[in-house]
Amino acid sequence: MKKLNGYYYCFSHSSYEHGLCSIAEVSREMAKRAAINLGARLYIVKYRNGIQQGKKKRIPLT
């Protein structure tokens, strides 16, 4: 399985349920619309070799 590298949008429904999408594939506006439709919080996260680097940064949806 491929290790995560780079920046990703994290769609968080709860502390145990989330999904990731590469920043290279989706614009910020599309990610915001998707988070609103899913009822999720939106974060930006950096990964290196499959390990999260630093803290998640929350992106406001408004």
Backbone bond lengths (Angstrom), bond angles and torsions (degrees), N, CA, C in turn:
res aa  C-N    CA-C-N  psi(-1)  N-CA   C-N-CA  omega(-1)  CA-C   N-CA-C  phi
1 M - - - 1.447 - - 1.523 109.60 -
2 K 1.313 116.39 141.00 1.457 122.54 -178.31 1.530 111.16 -71.97
3 K 1.329 116.85 135.79 1.457 121.33 178.02 1.522 109.32 -81.81
4 L 1.326 115.88 146.66 1.455 121.07 179.66 1.517 109.66 -75.10
5 N 1.332 115.81 132.32 1.458 122.83 174.60 1.512 108.45 -140.29
6 G 1.329 116.93 134.27 1.455 121.35 177.45 1.518 112.18 105.57
7 Y 1.332 114.58 -162.23 1.458 121.53 -176.83 1.521 110.87 -100.17
8 Y 1.341 115.81 142.58 1.458 122.27 -177.97 1.524 109.84 -137.26
9 Y 1.340 115.31 149.05 1.456 120.77 167.83 1.519 107.11 -85.47
10 C 1.316 116.47 135.88 1.459 122.00 178.68 1.524 107.69 -114.31
11 F 1.331 116.51 119.39 1.456 122.67 175.64 1.527 106.89 -95.77
12 S 1.329 116.76 109.19 1.458 121.18 -173.36 1.524 110.89 -107.51
13 H 1.333 115.78 120.29 1.460 121.98 176.11 1.518 110.50 -93.52
14 S 1.322 116.97 -32.08 1.459 124.03 176.91 1.529 106.83 -160.04
15 S 1.308 116.91 -178.11 1.465 119.16 -179.52 1.522 112.15 -69.64
16 Y 1.350 117.57 -15.74 1.460 121.14 -178.60 1.523 113.72 -109.37
17 E 1.320 117.83 -12.41 1.458 121.26 -174.41 1.529 110.03 -125.02
18 H 1.333 116.48 115.96 1.456 120.64 179.47 1.525 110.15 -153.26
19 G 1.325 114.86 163.83 1.453 121.30 176.97 1.519 109.82 -133.66
20 L 1.322 116.73 151.53 1.458 121.77 -178.98 1.518 110.87 -117.25
21 C 1.341 115.43 147.58 1.455 121.57 176.99 1.530 107.29 -145.32
22 S 1.308 117.40 132.52 1.461 121.85 -176.97 1.524 111.13 -66.26
23 I 1.322 116.11 139.04 1.462 121.55 177.80 1.525 110.75 -63.39
24 A 1.333 117.42 -30.61 1.462 121.60 -179.03 1.527 112.38 -66.98
25 E 1.336 117.39 -23.22 1.462 121.44 -175.88 1.526 113.86 -95.08
26 V 1.333 118.11 -22.85 1.463 121.56 -172.58 1.522 109.91 -133.11
27 S 1.344 116.48 138.04 1.464 119.92 175.81 1.529 109.42 -76.76
28 R 1.318 116.40 162.76 1.464 120.65 -178.94 1.531 111.02 -63.70
29 E 1.331 117.20 -39.81 1.463 120.54 179.67 1.530 111.30 -63.76
30 M 1.335 116.71 -41.62 1.466 119.97 177.62 1.531 110.72 -64.22
31 A 1.328 116.74 -39.20 1.463 120.85 178.85 1.525 110.55 -65.12
32 K 1.336 117.40 -40.14 1.461 120.78 178.26 1.519 110.99 -63.40
33 R 1.346 116.95 -45.35 1.462 120.79 179.63 1.528 111.09 -61.86
34 A 1.327 115.98 -41.56 1.468 120.19 179.49 1.530 110.67 -64.28
35 A 1.336 117.51 -41.13 1.466 121.32 179.90 1.529 110.56 -64.45
36 I 1.331 116.98 -39.91 1.466 120.39 178.05 1.526 109.92 -64.28
37 N 1.331 116.96 -44.95 1.468 120.99 179.95 1.526 112.37 -64.81
38 L 1.330 116.71 -35.14 1.461 121.24 -179.77 1.527 112.77 -82.05
39 G 1.334 116.32 -15.82 1.462 119.95 -175.29 1.511 111.81 72.07
40 A 1.338 116.56 35.93 1.467 121.62 -175.44 1.527 110.63 -116.35
41 R 1.313 115.41 161.29 1.473 121.08 170.45 1.519 107.26 -84.67
42 L 1.335 116.28 152.33 1.458 121.31 -178.66 1.521 109.81 -116.98
43 Y 1.330 115.63 128.64 1.462 122.27 178.28 1.520 109.23 -127.91
44 I 1.330 115.87 160.21 1.460 121.47 169.74 1.529 106.49 -114.17
45 V 1.328 115.99 133.05 1.461 121.92 -173.47 1.524 109.31 -134.08
46 K 1.336 116.90 143.11 1.466 121.85 176.56 1.520 109.18 -107.98
47 Y 1.333 115.57 132.19 1.465 121.55 177.62 1.529 109.67 -121.69
48 R 1.325 115.29 144.24 1.463 121.93 172.72 1.521 107.20 -136.48
49 N 1.329 115.88 121.79 1.475 122.42 -177.99 1.526 112.35 53.03
50 G 1.335 116.01 39.12 1.452 120.96 176.36 1.513 115.49 79.90
51 I 1.333 118.26 3.69 1.459 122.54 -178.83 1.522 108.95 -115.00
52 Q 1.339 116.16 132.07 1.459 120.51 179.55 1.518 110.11 -66.27
53 Q 1.322 115.57 133.71 1.461 122.23 179.05 1.526 108.76 -107.67
54 G 1.316 117.43 117.85 1.460 121.19 179.32 1.519 112.19 75.93
55 K 1.339 114.72 -162.97 1.455 121.12 -177.51 1.517 110.83 -97.73
56 K 1.331 115.36 159.04 1.457 120.90 173.34 1.524 108.08 -73.74
57 K 1.338 117.31 139.77 1.461 121.81 176.48 1.511 108.18 -107.02
58 R 1.334 117.32 121.06 1.457 121.35 -178.20 1.524 110.51 -75.34
59 I 1.322 115.36 138.10 1.461 122.57 177.64 1.518 107.73 -107.40
60 P 1.343 117.95 121.23 1.462 119.15 178.82 1.520 111.44 -67.24
61 L 1.330 117.13 141.95 1.462 122.04 -176.58 1.518 113.10 -89.71
62 T 1.315 118.44 -5.46 1.465 120.42 180.00 1.491 111.87 -102.66
